[in-house]
Amino acid sequence: MVEAARKYQRIVQHGTQCRSSANIIEGIKKLHEGIIGDVYFGRGIAYKVRGSHGQHQPQPVPDGLDWDAWCGPAPLHAYSSFQQKRWHWIWDFGNGEIGNQGVHQMDILRWGLQRDTHPQTVSAMGTNYMQEKVHQSSAETPGVLSAMLRWADGKFIEFEVRDWYTNAEAGFRDQYPFVQKDFPVGAIFLGSEGTMIFPDYSSYHTFLGSKREPGPSAFEEGSPISNTPHFRNWLKAVRSRRPEDLTAEIVEGHMSSTLCHLANIAYRVDHTLQFDGKSENFPGDEPANALLSRRAREPYAVPNQV
């Protein structure tokens, strides 16, 4: 997608809308200016009580739905409402909570830590116990996942997913309600002089020194999602034809999405990964490399060469 955008000079915006939130832009700017000192660690959480995702029980395809086209390059499965509505939790169609909700917080973490290269080392462990054992669901992706991604300079990101009852963290949900008010979701930064949190899509808070004295912050009632500013930003760039006007240009989407994919691959192969960011593969690791792509189903395959 990045190569195509470059070759055909297209304006492509990724859907990480927090990049267009005025308050979050302000918070990241203060983070980069050193409000909490030398930032060395980022942690993201996506805790959402999901309940049972249900079971795959083949059914007739509903009238008006082209199921073959819906499956696209993925294998053609027998239709079920589970497949169509719970696709996030099926490996052939989705990438679990870390790719669904988590990419938004991963993007803030990478942005805050000023990471413009891929991490070198990735590890992840998790379980799908509640869905598989308790709910008897057909969901495949992990309901609980803990991932760590480390760069060459020692800075790293930690990310955690939970899909059932849980405590909150850093005041998320209980003190700082998310737009989906029952779910603790957000990003945390640790620095040499304090901490900063982004508990939703439109606010930040800082806590300075050992006594956690409140520092600069910005909050918008209702913690709205920044869809409208994001669309306006895209339209501005469409008119200007300047990709640099975009707040979330497609390469930013690629870099942040990669973090989610790396975490999932580490979980699926069940060992720590060494990633070569230049070639974007795992040297000598055939099981991990096998998960970097898949054979697409014709006629929906996207050409490898742009």
SVG drawing of the C-alpha trace seen along z (x, -y; Angstrom):
<svg xmlns="http://www.w3.org/2000/svg" viewBox="-33 -23 54 49">
<polyline fill="none" stroke="black" stroke-width="0.4" points="0.0,0.0 2.9,-2.4 4.6,-1.5 1.3,-2.1 0.6,-5.4 4.1,-6.6 4.1,-5.3 0.7,-6.7 1.0,-9.8 -2.1,-9.1 -3.2,-10.7 -3.8,-7.8 -4.8,-8.3 -4.7,-5.5 -7.6,-5.2 -5.7,-6.0 -7.8,-9.0 -6.0,-10.0 -3.4,-11.6 -5.9,-14.3 -7.0,-15.0 -5.8,-18.5 -5.4,-17.5 -3.4,-14.4 -1.2,-16.3 -0.6,-18.8 0.2,-16.0 2.7,-14.3 4.4,-17.6 4.9,-18.2 6.2,-14.6 8.7,-15.3 9.7,-18.6 10.6,-16.7 7.7,-17.4 8.4,-14.0 12.1,-13.9 13.7,-11.1 10.9,-8.8 12.1,-5.2 9.0,-3.0 5.5,-2.9 2.6,-0.6 -0.7,-0.1 -3.8,1.7 -7.1,2.8 -9.3,4.3 -12.8,5.0 -15.4,7.4 -16.4,9.2 -18.6,12.0 -19.0,15.1 -18.2,14.6 -20.4,17.5 -19.9,20.6 -19.4,21.3 -22.6,23.0 -22.9,23.1 -26.1,21.4 -27.5,20.5 -26.0,17.2 -28.4,14.3 -30.1,12.8 -28.2,9.9 -24.8,11.0 -22.0,12.0 -20.2,14.3 -17.5,15.2 -16.6,11.5 -16.9,10.9 -14.3,13.6 -12.1,12.0 -8.5,13.3 -9.2,15.4 -10.2,19.0 -13.8,19.5 -15.5,20.7 -19.0,22.0 -21.2,19.0 -22.3,18.3 -23.3,15.2 -20.2,16.0 -17.9,15.7 -19.5,12.5 -20.0,10.6 -17.0,11.9 -14.4,11.8 -12.0,9.8 -11.5,13.0 -10.8,15.4 -7.2,15.6 -8.3,15.8 -10.1,12.5 -8.8,10.6 -6.1,10.1 -7.8,10.1 -8.1,7.2 -4.5,6.1 -5.2,5.3 -8.8,4.1 -8.6,1.7 -4.9,2.0 -3.5,0.5 -4.8,-2.9 -2.9,-2.8 0.1,-1.2 0.2,-4.1 0.2,-6.6 3.0,-4.6 5.2,-4.6 4.5,-8.2 5.3,-9.2 8.5,-7.2 9.5,-8.6 9.9,-5.1 10.3,-5.4 11.9,-1.9 10.7,1.6 11.6,3.2 14.3,5.9 13.0,8.3 9.4,9.3 7.9,11.8 4.3,12.5 2.3,15.0 -1.4,15.4 -4.5,17.6 -7.9,18.0 -9.2,19.8 -12.4,17.8 -13.6,18.1 -12.5,21.7 -13.1,23.4 -15.7,21.3 -17.8,19.9 -17.2,22.8 -16.7,20.1 -15.2,20.7 -13.0,17.6 -9.3,18.2 -7.4,15.1 -6.2,14.7 -8.5,13.1 -5.6,12.4 -2.3,11.4 0.9,9.8 3.5,8.6 6.8,6.8 8.6,5.1 12.2,3.8 14.3,1.6 18.1,1.6 18.6,-1.4 16.8,0.4 13.5,-1.4 10.5,0.8 6.7,1.1 4.6,3.4 1.0,4.1 -1.7,6.1 -5.2,7.3 -7.9,8.7 -11.4,9.7 -13.1,10.5 -13.6,9.0 -10.5,7.0 -9.1,4.4 -8.4,1.0 -5.0,-0.6 -3.6,-4.1 -7.1,-5.4 -8.4,-4.3 -12.2,-3.7 -12.6,-4.4 -11.1,-7.9 -10.8,-8.8 -13.8,-7.3 -13.2,-6.0 -15.7,-6.8 -16.8,-3.2 -17.2,-3.9 -17.0,-0.4 -13.6,0.5 -10.1,-0.5 -8.2,-1.4 -5.2,-3.7 -1.5,-4.4 1.1,-5.1 4.5,-6.7 7.3,-6.5 10.0,-9.1 12.9,-10.1 10.9,-13.0 7.4,-11.6 4.6,-9.9 2.0,-10.7 -1.2,-8.9 -3.6,-9.0 -6.8,-7.4 -9.0,-7.9 -9.1,-9.4 -9.0,-13.1 -7.1,-13.8 -3.8,-13.5 -2.6,-13.9 0.9,-14.2 2.2,-13.4 5.5,-14.8 8.2,-13.6 8.0,-11.1 4.9,-12.6 3.1,-12.5 2.2,-16.1 -0.4,-16.9 1.2,-18.6 -0.1,-19.8 -3.3,-18.1 -6.1,-18.5 -9.5,-16.9 -12.6,-17.0 -16.0,-16.0 -17.2,-12.7 -13.8,-11.8 -15.0,-12.0 -13.3,-10.0 -11.5,-12.4 -13.3,-11.2 -14.3,-14.6 -10.9,-16.2 -9.3,-13.2 -11.6,-13.4 -11.0,-17.1 -7.2,-16.5 -7.5,-14.0 -9.6,-16.4 -7.1,-19.1 -4.3,-16.8 -6.5,-15.7 -6.8,-19.4 -3.1,-20.2 -1.8,-17.0 0.8,-17.0 1.1,-13.7 3.1,-15.6 -0.2,-17.4 -1.7,-14.1 -1.6,-13.4 -1.6,-9.6 0.0,-9.1 -0.1,-5.5 3.5,-4.7 2.6,-5.6 -0.3,-3.1 2.1,-0.4 4.6,-1.0 2.0,-0.8 0.1,2.1 3.3,4.0 3.7,3.9 0.3,5.6 1.2,8.3 4.5,8.9 2.9,9.5 0.4,11.9 3.1,13.8 5.2,14.2 2.1,15.5 1.3,18.0 4.8,19.5 5.3,19.4 8.9,18.1 10.8,14.8 11.3,13.3 14.3,11.5 13.0,9.1 15.1,7.6 13.4,4.2 15.1,3.5 14.0,6.8 10.9,7.1 11.4,10.7 12.7,13.1 16.1,14.3 16.3,18.1 12.8,18.5 10.7,20.4 7.6,20.8 7.5,17.0 8.2,16.1 5.3,18.3 2.9,16.0 4.1,12.8 1.8,13.4 -0.4,16.0 -1.4,17.4 -4.4,15.3 -7.4,16.8 -8.0,16.0 -9.4,13.8 -8.9,11.6 -5.1,11.7 -3.3,8.4 -0.2,8.4 3.1,8.6 4.6,6.0 3.0,2.5"/>
</svg>
